[in-house]
Amino acid sequence: MGTPRVGILMGSDSDWPKIKKVAVALEEFGIEFEVNVMSAHRTPHAVADYATSAEERGIGVIIAAAGGAAHLAGVVAAHTVLPVIGIPVPTADLGGMDSLLATVQMPGDVPVASMAVGMGGPRNAGLFAVQILSTGDAELRAAFHKFKKELVGKIETKNANFKASLSEPNG
């Protein structure tokens, strides 16, 4: 394993099944990452230490996933100059609306990019991290161009298959 370029933090280990598509997206592009469980409220010093040391350790982007009060991304952003991507984790009580609002309501001068609650959010967080890293990495940018072209091909194929199914009996 090489030096991680992306740090993934989550408020609880129970968040992993909901956000592991972040890792899948990063792996598709060969981006090394590390994953840690840290809480903005229960381990604030550990979060601050992680955020302040991330840049010198080679991390280029931090992704922070949390539910409920969801302050993790904001606390991380307060302690680093690195881009921070927040993933609002769905909750049983409010379906993730609480997490979303906590993640997007950052005060001025403390930016956090927020992804969607639910299915697309974690994957998009990973892909957004790839895009951020690709601004200084021509090889990674070329890989992302290829990825986008392949998306077009996938949708064209799905469209053709769908149209063909409509012309079939019982279609």
N, C-alpha and C positions, 0 to 999 in steps of 0.2 A: 504494500500500500504506500502511496505517495503522500505528500502533504495535502491535507484537506483544504479545499478552496471555498467550501460552503459549510457553515455551521447551522445545524438544525437543532433548535431547542423546543421542548414541549413542556407544558406545565405539569403533565402527569403521564405516566407510562400507559395509562388507558387511552391516551390520545393517539398512540401509534397506529392502531388499525384504521383510524379515520384519516391519517395524514401520510401514510407510507408511500402514496403515489408521488410524493415529493422525491423520495429516494429513487423510485423507478425512473422518473424523468431525468434526474441527474446521471444515473447509471447509463442511460441511453446515449449520453454525450461523453461518457468516460470521465465525468467530473467526480473527484474524490470529495467525500464529505464526512462529517462526524455528527453524531446524534447524542444529545444529552437531555436528561430530565432535570429541569430547574423551575422553581416557582418564584414569580415576582414578589409574592407575599410571604412564603415560607422560607425561602433561601435568597433573600435580596442581596446579600453580600456575595454569594456565589455567582449570581447573575451579573452583578457589577464587575466582579473579577473576570468573568468570562468575556464580557463585552469589551472591557478595557484592554485585554490581552490578545484579542482575536486578530487584530491587524498585524501585530508583530509576529504572530504564529502563521501568517500566510492566508488567513481567511479573507475572502473578498466580498462575501455577502453572508448575512445572517438571516435565517428564516425562523420566526418564532410563532409557535402555534399554542393557543390557549383558549379555554372556554370560560363561560361565565363572565367574571369581571375582566378577564383577558387583558391584563396590563403588561404581560410579558414583553410584547414587541415594543411598547412604549418605554419601559424601563431599560431594555437593551439599547434602544435608540438614544436614550439620555446619556449613555456611557460610551458611545462609539461614533466615529465619523463614517463608518461603513454603511452601505445601504442595508436597510432592514425591511424585510417583507413579513407582514403579519398574516397569519391564517386564523380566522375566527372559527373555532371548533364548535360544531353543533352541540347543543345541550338538550337534556330531556325537558327541562322546565319551559324554556322559551324558544326552542328550536334553533338556537344559534343567533337570534336577533340581539340578545344581550352581548354575545361575543363580538358580533359585527359592530355594534355601536361603540363598544369599548375600544375596539381596534381602530376604527376610523375617526374617532373624536380626539385627535391629538392636538395639543396646543401648537400655536405658531412656533417655528424654529426647531421643532422636533418631528421631522418627517418619518412616516412609516407608510410604505406601500401596502395596501390591504387587498387581499384576494377575496373571492366569493366564499360564502358559507356553503358547505356541502361538496358534492361530487367534483366539480371542476376546480375548486380552490386549491387543493394541495398540488395537483399536477401543474396548474398554472403557476404556482409559486416556484416550483422547480424549473419550469421553462423560463420564467421571468429571471430567475437567477442565472440561467444560461445566457440569456440575452444581455444581462448586465456584464457578465464576465467576458462576453464576446466583443464588447466595445474595445478591449485592449488585447484581443487574441484573434488574429486573422483566421487561423485554422478552425477555431470554434465558430466564428462567424460563418465560414464556408459550410460547416456542418449544419448550422441552423438554416442557412439558405436551402440546403438539400432537404432538410426536414420539412420546410414549408412547401417545397415543390412536391414532395411525397404526399403531403396532406391533400393537395389539389388532385393528385392521381387517385387517392383513396375515395374521395367524394365523387369524382367522375365515374369510377367503377361502381360505387353504390347506386348512383343515379341510373346508370345503364342497367344494372341488375333489377332495380326497382321497376323501371319502365318495362323491362322484359317480363317481369312477373305480372304486370297489369294486363298484358296481352295473352297470358295463359288462361286456359279455362279455370274457373274458380279463383282467378286472380284479382 
